[in-house]
Amino acid sequence: MPDQKRISYLRIALIAVGLIFVFGIYPLSKVWPAGWSWGAGHSHYLDPLAHRSLIWFTVWSSVVHGTIMGVQSFNDAGERGHLLGDVPALFLVAIILAALMPRTASAASR
C-alpha cells in the first residue's frame, strides 16, 4: 500500500478511534463498569489523579510547543495564522489543565 493511501487510512482510523472512546467506551464504563472499566469499586482509567504525570507532561509540552510555534510564526509570514489558531489553543489547554490540577496531596485525596 502506498504511503499516501496509508496516511489517509490512518487519519480516518484516528478519528474513528477518538469517536469510539468519547461516545462508546467512556459512556459504557459509566453505565456498565463491570464490563468496561478496570478497578474494584472505581475506575483506574477515569481517575485523573492516577495520571498526574501525564497531565503535567501535557501542560508543559503544550507550553513549549505553543512557544516554539509562536516564535516560528513571527519568523515566517505565511504561518502567522497560527497566532490566532492553534498557538492560543495550546496555551488554553495548558492553562485549563494546570488550573484544575490539585496542588497538594491532601487536596488530591479528597
C-alpha positions as CSV (number, residue, x, y, z in Angstrom):
1,M,0.0,0.0,0.0
2,P,1.4,3.4,-0.9
3,D,2.3,5.7,2.0
4,Q,-0.2,8.4,0.9
5,K,-3.0,5.9,1.0
6,R,-1.8,4.5,4.3
7,I,-1.7,8.1,5.8
8,S,-5.3,8.7,4.6
9,Y,-6.5,5.5,6.3
10,L,-4.5,6.4,9.4
11,R,-6.4,9.8,9.6
12,I,-9.7,8.0,9.3
13,A,-8.7,5.4,11.9
14,L,-7.6,8.0,14.4
15,I,-10.9,9.9,14.1
16,A,-12.8,6.7,14.4
17,V,-10.9,5.6,17.5
18,G,-11.4,9.0,19.1
19,L,-15.1,9.0,18.5
20,I,-15.4,5.4,19.8
21,F,-13.7,6.4,23.0
22,V,-15.7,9.5,23.5
23,F,-19.1,8.2,22.5
24,G,-18.6,4.5,23.2
25,I,-16.1,3.4,25.8
26,Y,-16.4,6.3,28.2
27,P,-20.3,6.0,28.5
28,L,-20.1,2.2,28.7
29,S,-17.6,2.5,31.5
30,K,-20.1,4.6,33.4
31,V,-23.2,2.5,32.6
32,W,-21.6,-0.9,32.8
33,P,-18.4,-0.6,34.8
34,A,-18.1,-4.4,35.4
35,G,-17.7,-4.9,31.7
36,W,-15.8,-1.8,30.6
37,S,-13.9,-0.4,33.5
38,W,-10.9,-1.9,35.3
39,G,-10.9,-1.5,39.1
40,A,-13.0,-2.7,42.0
41,G,-15.4,0.0,43.0
42,H,-13.8,2.7,40.9
43,S,-12.2,3.1,37.5
44,H,-8.5,3.2,37.2
45,Y,-9.0,4.6,33.7
46,L,-11.2,7.6,34.6
47,D,-9.2,8.7,37.6
48,P,-7.3,11.8,36.5
49,L,-5.1,11.8,39.7
50,A,-3.7,8.4,38.8
51,H,-2.3,10.0,35.7
52,R,-0.9,13.2,37.2
53,S,2.5,12.9,35.5
54,L,0.8,12.5,32.0
55,I,-1.4,15.6,32.7
56,W,1.6,17.7,33.8
57,F,3.5,16.5,30.7
58,T,0.6,17.7,28.6
59,V,0.7,21.0,30.3
60,W,4.4,21.6,29.9
61,S,4.6,20.1,26.4
62,S,1.7,22.4,25.3
63,V,3.5,25.5,26.7
64,V,6.8,24.5,24.9
65,H,5.1,23.6,21.7
66,G,3.0,26.8,21.7
67,T,6.0,28.9,22.4
68,I,8.1,27.4,19.6
69,M,5.2,27.7,17.1
70,G,4.6,31.3,18.2
71,V,8.3,32.2,17.6
72,Q,8.3,30.4,14.3
73,S,5.0,32.2,13.3
74,F,6.7,35.6,13.8
75,N,9.6,34.5,11.6
76,D,7.5,33.2,8.7
77,A,4.7,35.5,7.5
78,G,3.0,32.5,5.9
79,E,2.5,30.9,9.3
80,R,1.1,33.9,11.2
81,G,-2.4,32.5,11.1
82,H,-1.2,30.1,13.8
83,L,-1.0,33.0,16.2
84,L,-4.8,33.2,16.1
85,G,-5.5,29.4,15.9
86,D,-3.5,26.6,17.4
87,V,-1.0,28.6,19.4
88,P,-3.6,30.1,21.7
89,A,-5.4,26.7,21.8
90,L,-2.2,25.1,23.1
91,F,-1.8,27.7,25.8
92,L,-5.5,27.4,26.7
93,V,-5.2,23.7,27.2
94,A,-2.1,24.2,29.4
95,I,-3.8,26.9,31.5
96,I,-7.0,24.9,32.0
97,L,-5.3,21.6,32.9
98,A,-2.8,23.4,35.2
99,A,-5.5,25.4,37.0
100,L,-7.6,22.3,37.6
101,M,-4.8,20.0,38.9
102,P,-4.7,19.8,42.7
103,R,-1.5,21.3,44.2
104,T,-1.2,19.2,47.3
105,A,-1.5,15.5,48.2
106,S,-4.3,16.3,50.7
107,A,-6.4,18.0,48.0
108,A,-5.8,15.2,45.6
109,S,-7.1,12.6,48.1
110,R,-10.5,14.3,48.6
